Amino acid sequence: MAKLNFMHSIFYEYAPLSFSQIWMKNNDRQHEHNLRNDNDYFLPNPRLEQYKKFPIYSLPFEWNQAGVVTLYENKTTFKIALKGQLFEEVLNGQ
């Protein structure tokens, strides 16, 4: 939950300026056609499995996997929706 709260501040640009432009989105890359995940963060293929545990990789990965909850621009409604999604996952046994 903390990872997604942090990524929300980066995605909607209210994080400190030192965090701006750390991660590149798919639409920032030069490609010839539109992608369905154009607004997701670009994740390079890691050479080592250990790299997936580092924040530079795991933070945007969690954000890309969060789904519909990432569409909430307001911080408060985002937190409420995120808690609801997490409770639903726990109740459904996922």
N, CA and C atoms as an extended XYZ file, in Angstrom:
282
Properties=species:S:1:pos:R:3:atomname:S:1:resname:S:1:resid:I:1 pbc="F F F"
N         0.822       -1.179        0.000 N   MET     1
C         0.000        0.000        0.000 CA  MET     1
C         0.874        1.255        0.000 C   MET     1
N         1.966        1.221        0.730 N   ALA     2
C         2.861        2.378        0.782 CA  ALA     2
C         3.511        2.629       -0.577 C   ALA     2
N         3.828        1.541       -1.285 N   LYS     3
C         4.423        1.692       -2.612 CA  LYS     3
C         3.458        2.392       -3.561 C   LYS     3
N         2.195        1.994       -3.507 N   LEU     4
C         1.204        2.589       -4.392 CA  LEU     4
C         0.907        4.036       -4.016 C   LEU     4
N         0.917        4.351       -2.721 N   ASN     5
C         0.731        5.746       -2.312 CA  ASN     5
C         1.873        6.617       -2.827 C   ASN     5
N         3.081        6.107       -2.744 N   PHE     6
C         4.239        6.849       -3.242 CA  PHE     6
C         4.169        7.024       -4.751 C   PHE     6
N         3.817        5.970       -5.466 N   MET     7
C         3.728        6.054       -6.921 CA  MET     7
C         2.568        6.958       -7.360 C   MET     7
N         1.525        7.027       -6.571 N   HIS     8
C         0.430        7.951       -6.875 CA  HIS     8
C         0.945        9.382       -6.870 C   HIS     8
N         1.772        9.716       -5.895 N   SER     9
C         2.315       11.075       -5.828 CA  SER     9
C         3.249       11.358       -7.003 C   SER     9
N         3.924       10.359       -7.489 N   ILE    10
C         4.803       10.553       -8.643 CA  ILE    10
C         3.985       10.640       -9.928 C   ILE    10
N         3.018        9.765      -10.070 N   PHE    11
C         2.217        9.727      -11.294 CA  PHE    11
C         1.423       11.025      -11.488 C   PHE    11
N         0.865       11.543      -10.401 N   TYR    12
C         0.065       12.759      -10.487 CA  TYR    12
C         0.866       14.014      -10.119 C   TYR    12
N         2.163       13.882      -10.061 N   GLU    13
C         3.134       14.980       -9.993 CA  GLU    13
C         2.971       15.904       -8.795 C   GLU    13
N         2.759       15.326       -7.605 N   TYR    14
C         2.815       16.143       -6.403 CA  TYR    14
C         3.922       15.653       -5.457 C   TYR    14
N         4.788       14.800       -5.954 N   ALA    15
C         5.969       14.360       -5.211 CA  ALA    15
C         7.051       15.441       -5.319 C   ALA    15
N         8.065       15.399       -4.452 N   PRO    16
C         9.166       16.364       -4.579 CA  PRO    16
C         9.824       16.275       -5.957 C   PRO    16
N        10.358       17.379       -6.400 N   LEU    17
C        10.951       17.452       -7.738 CA  LEU    17
C        12.115       16.495       -7.933 C   LEU    17
N        12.753       16.078       -6.859 N   SER    18
C        13.876       15.154       -7.005 CA  SER    18
C        13.434       13.796       -7.551 C   SER    18
N        12.136       13.491       -7.471 N   PHE    19
C        11.624       12.216       -7.990 CA  PHE    19
C        11.073       12.328       -9.409 C   PHE    19
N        11.084       13.508       -9.970 N   SER    20
C        10.528       13.649      -11.320 CA  SER    20
C        11.472       13.039      -12.352 C   SER    20
N        10.890       12.421      -13.341 N   GLN    21
C        11.616       11.849      -14.472 CA  GLN    21
C        12.563       10.697      -14.097 C   GLN    21
N        12.269        9.985      -13.035 N   ILE    22
C        13.055        8.792      -12.697 CA  ILE    22
C        12.623        7.632      -13.580 C   ILE    22
N        11.309        7.476      -13.739 N   TRP    23
C        10.776        6.376      -14.533 CA  TRP    23
C        10.178        6.908      -15.819 C   TRP    23
N        10.389        6.190      -16.885 N   MET    24
C         9.883        6.569      -18.199 CA  MET    24
C         8.584        5.800      -18.466 C   MET    24
N         7.610        6.489      -19.036 N   LYS    25
C         6.368        5.823      -19.419 CA  LYS    25
C         6.514        5.277      -20.829 C   LYS    25
N         5.657        4.342      -21.163 N   ASN    26
C         5.704        3.746      -22.501 CA  ASN    26
C         5.445        4.770      -23.592 C   ASN    26
N         4.614        5.777      -23.304 N   ASN    27
C         4.341        6.778      -24.327 CA  ASN    27
C         5.507        7.759      -24.507 C   ASN    27
N         6.475        7.787      -23.593 N   ASP    28
C         7.667        8.618      -23.734 CA  ASP    28
C         8.709        7.983      -24.655 C   ASP    28
N         8.636        6.691      -24.806 N   ARG    29
C         9.566        5.991      -25.684 CA  ARG    29
C         9.162        6.228      -27.132 C   ARG    29
N        10.101        6.141      -27.997 N   GLN    30
C         9.780        6.349      -29.412 CA  GLN    30
C         9.365        5.020      -30.031 C   GLN    30
N         8.103        4.940      -30.369 N   HIS    31
C         7.579        3.754      -31.044 CA  HIS    31
C         6.632        4.208      -32.143 C   HIS    31
N         6.410        3.356      -33.075 N   GLU    32
C         5.691        3.730      -34.294 CA  GLU    32
C         4.172        3.641      -34.176 C   GLU    32
N         3.667        2.891      -33.225 N   HIS    33
C         2.227        2.697      -33.142 CA  HIS    33
C         1.760        2.868      -31.694 C   HIS    33
N         0.457        3.052      -31.543 N   ASN    34
C        -0.123        3.230      -30.212 CA  ASN    34
C        -0.133        1.897      -29.473 C   ASN    34
N         0.114        1.979      -28.175 N   LEU    35
C         0.111        0.791      -27.337 CA  LEU    35
C        -1.087        0.829      -26.398 C   LEU    35
N        -1.593       -0.326      -26.034 N   ARG    36
C        -2.719       -0.343      -25.108 CA  ARG    36
C        -2.259        0.029      -23.700 C   ARG    36
N        -0.979       -0.180      -23.381 N   ASN    37
C        -0.445        0.191      -22.078 CA  ASN    37
C         0.451        1.427      -22.197 C   ASN    37
N         0.015        2.368      -22.994 N   ASP    38
C         0.791        3.573      -23.273 CA  ASP    38
C         1.066        4.400      -22.014 C   ASP    38
N         0.140        4.370      -21.052 N   ASN    39
C         0.289        5.191      -19.860 CA  ASN    39
C         0.992        4.462      -18.717 C   ASN    39
N         1.359        3.202      -18.903 N   ASP    40
C         2.107        2.454      -17.891 CA  ASP    40
C         3.572        2.854      -17.915 C   ASP    40
N         4.246        2.518      -16.837 N   TYR    41
C         5.684        2.785      -16.778 CA  TYR    41
C         6.441        1.699      -17.529 C   TYR    41
N         7.500        2.100      -18.211 N   PHE    42
C         8.337        1.173      -18.954 CA  PHE    42
C         9.238        0.425      -17.978 C   PHE    42
N         9.240       -0.899      -18.089 N   LEU    43
C        10.094       -1.740      -17.246 CA  LEU    43
C        10.999       -2.570      -18.141 C   LEU    43
N        12.295       -2.332      -18.076 N   PRO    44
C        13.199       -3.141      -18.889 CA  PRO    44
C        13.260       -4.573      -18.355 C   PRO    44
N        13.604       -5.505      -19.205 N   ASN    45
C        13.760       -6.884      -18.759 CA  ASN    45
C        15.016       -6.993      -17.896 C   ASN    45
N        14.848       -7.400      -16.634 N   PRO    46
C        16.024       -7.486      -15.763 CA  PRO    46
C        16.872       -8.704      -16.089 C   PRO    46
N        18.165       -8.524      -15.986 N   ARG    47
C        19.077       -9.656      -16.188 CA  ARG    47
C        19.055      -10.594      -14.997 C   ARG    47
N        18.919      -10.027      -13.810 N   LEU    48
C        18.942      -10.815      -12.579 CA  LEU    48
C        17.588      -10.740      -11.882 C   LEU    48
N        17.169      -11.835      -11.272 N   GLU    49
C        15.913      -11.852      -10.528 CA  GLU    49
C        15.983      -10.947       -9.303 C   GLU    49
N        17.155      -10.777       -8.752 N   GLN    50
C        17.335       -9.935       -7.571 CA  GLN    50
C        16.970       -8.484       -7.860 C   GLN    50
N        17.153       -8.054       -9.106 N   TYR    51
C        16.854       -6.675       -9.498 CA  TYR    51
C        15.373       -6.349       -9.326 C   TYR    51
N        14.513       -7.337       -9.427 N   LYS    52
C        13.079       -7.114       -9.307 CA  LYS    52
C        12.674       -6.665       -7.908 C   LYS    52
N        13.534       -6.880       -6.923 N   LYS    53
C        13.230       -6.491       -5.547 CA  LYS    53
C        13.634       -5.048       -5.243 C   LYS    53
N        14.435       -4.441       -6.088 N   PHE    54
C        14.875       -3.069       -5.871 CA  PHE    54
C        13.727       -2.103       -6.136 C   PHE    54
N        13.666       -0.999       -5.396 N   PRO    55
C        12.580       -0.028       -5.598 CA  PRO    55
C        12.534        0.561       -7.012 C   PRO    55
N        13.655        0.690       -7.656 N   ILE    56
C        13.674        1.266       -9.002 CA  ILE    56
C        12.858        0.417       -9.978 C   ILE    56
N        12.704       -0.862       -9.685 N   TYR    57
C        11.907       -1.762      -10.515 CA  TYR    57
C        10.555       -2.070       -9.865 C   TYR    57
N        10.542       -2.334       -8.567 N   SER    58
C         9.319       -2.812       -7.912 CA  SER    58
C         8.246       -1.737       -7.780 C   SER    58
N         8.625       -0.473       -7.617 N   LEU    59
C         7.617        0.578       -7.489 CA  LEU    59
C         6.786        0.740       -8.756 C   LEU    59
N         7.397        0.935       -9.920 N   PRO    60
C         6.552        1.046      -11.116 CA  PRO    60
C         5.849       -0.270      -11.479 C   PRO    60
N         6.448       -1.402      -11.135 N   PHE    61
C         5.800       -2.686      -11.394 CA  PHE    61
C         4.493       -2.787      -10.615 C   PHE    61
N         4.527       -2.430       -9.331 N   GLU    62
C         3.306       -2.462       -8.509 CA  GLU    62
C         2.256       -1.502       -9.049 C   GLU    62
N         2.688       -0.331       -9.511 N   TRP    63
C         1.754        0.648      -10.060 CA  TRP    63
C         1.101        0.114      -11.330 C   TRP    63
N         1.896       -0.503      -12.193 N   ASN    64
C         1.348       -1.048      -13.438 CA  ASN    64
C         0.355       -2.171      -13.165 C   ASN    64
N         0.547       -2.911      -12.086 N   GLN    65
C        -0.322       -4.043      -11.758 CA  GLN    65
C        -1.555       -3.636      -10.960 C   GLN    65
N        -1.635       -2.396      -10.485 N   ALA    66
C        -2.705       -1.974       -9.567 CA  ALA    66
C        -4.079       -1.928      -10.227 C   ALA    66
N        -4.142       -1.703      -11.512 N   GLY    67
C        -5.423       -1.739      -12.211 CA  GLY    67
C        -6.189       -0.437      -12.153 C   GLY    67
N        -7.497       -0.550      -11.979 N   VAL    68
C        -8.415        0.585      -12.084 CA  VAL    68
C        -8.191        1.613      -10.979 C   VAL    68
N        -7.695        1.196       -9.859 N   VAL    69
C        -7.527        2.111       -8.726 CA  VAL    69
C        -6.571        3.262       -9.055 C   VAL    69
N        -5.724        3.098      -10.045 N   THR    70
C        -4.771        4.150      -10.407 CA  THR    70
C        -5.433        5.325      -11.113 C   THR    70
N        -6.696        5.197      -11.485 N   LEU    71
C        -7.385        6.274      -12.187 CA  LEU    71
C        -7.883        7.370      -11.256 C   LEU    71
N        -7.857        7.149       -9.953 N   TYR    72
C        -8.306        8.155       -8.988 CA  TYR    72
C        -7.218        9.209       -8.811 C   TYR    72
N        -7.521       10.436       -9.233 N   GLU    73
C        -6.531       11.511       -9.149 CA  GLU    73
C        -6.426       12.097       -7.747 C   GLU    73
N        -7.536       12.174       -7.035 N   ASN    74
C        -7.536       12.727       -5.687 CA  ASN    74
C        -6.884       11.735       -4.728 C   ASN    74
N        -6.015       12.228       -3.868 N   LYS    75
C        -5.262       11.357       -2.953 CA  LYS    75
C        -6.179       10.628       -1.980 C   LYS    75
N        -7.178       11.328       -1.458 N   THR    76
C        -8.079       10.718       -0.484 CA  THR    76
C        -8.933        9.627       -1.118 C   THR    76
N        -9.520        9.906       -2.271 N   THR    77
C       -10.347        8.892       -2.919 CA  THR    77
C        -9.488        7.719       -3.398 C   THR    77
N        -8.239        7.994       -3.754 N   PHE    78
C        -7.334        6.913       -4.141 CA  PHE    78
C        -7.099        5.973       -2.966 C   PHE    78
N        -6.841        6.530       -1.790 N   LYS    79
C        -6.599        5.692       -0.608 CA  LYS    79
C        -7.828        4.875       -0.239 C   LYS    79
N        -8.993        5.479       -0.340 N   ILE    80
C       -10.232        4.760       -0.034 CA  ILE    80
C       -10.440        3.613       -1.020 C   ILE    80
N       -10.241        3.885       -2.298 N   ALA    81
C       -10.410        2.848       -3.320 CA  ALA    81
C        -9.368        1.743       -3.162 C   ALA    81
N        -8.144        2.121       -2.803 N   LEU    82
C        -7.082        1.134       -2.608 CA  LEU    82
C        -7.394        0.217       -1.432 C   LEU    82
N        -7.860        0.792       -0.329 N   LYS    83
C        -8.242       -0.029        0.826 CA  LYS    83
C        -9.384       -0.975        0.467 C   LYS    83
N       -10.353       -0.457       -0.286 N   GLY    84
C       -11.467       -1.302       -0.714 CA  GLY    84
C       -11.003       -2.451       -1.585 C   GLY    84
N       -10.068       -2.168       -2.482 N   GLN    85
C        -9.539       -3.213       -3.353 CA  GLN    85
C        -8.769       -4.256       -2.542 C   GLN    85
N        -7.989       -3.814       -1.577 N   LEU    86
C        -7.224       -4.752       -0.753 CA  LEU    86
C        -8.144       -5.611        0.117 C   LEU    86
N        -9.195       -5.008        0.703 N   PHE    87
C       -10.151       -5.783        1.492 CA  PHE    87
C       -10.873       -6.806        0.618 C   PHE    87
N       -11.214       -6.415       -0.598 N   GLU    88
C       -11.882       -7.329       -1.512 CA  GLU    88
C       -10.989       -8.510       -1.867 C   GLU    88
N        -9.702       -8.253       -2.057 N   GLU    89
C        -8.761       -9.342       -2.347 CA  GLU    89
C        -8.619      -10.290       -1.178 C   GLU    89
N        -8.609       -9.741        0.038 N   VAL    90
C        -8.501      -10.582        1.228 CA  VAL    90
C        -9.750      -11.438        1.392 C   VAL    90
N       -10.915      -10.844        1.187 N   LEU    91
C       -12.175      -11.581        1.329 CA  LEU    91
C       -12.322      -12.663        0.268 C   LEU    91
N       -11.813      -12.408       -0.921 N   ASN    92
C       -11.911      -13.401       -1.991 CA  ASN    92
C       -10.786      -14.432       -1.932 C   ASN    92
N        -9.855      -14.259       -1.027 N   GLY    93
C        -8.787      -15.244       -0.851 CA  GLY    93
C        -7.702      -15.175       -1.890 C   GLY    93
N        -7.447      -14.032       -2.454 N   GLN    94
C        -6.408      -13.923       -3.487 CA  GLN    94
C        -5.112      -13.506       -2.893 C   GLN    94
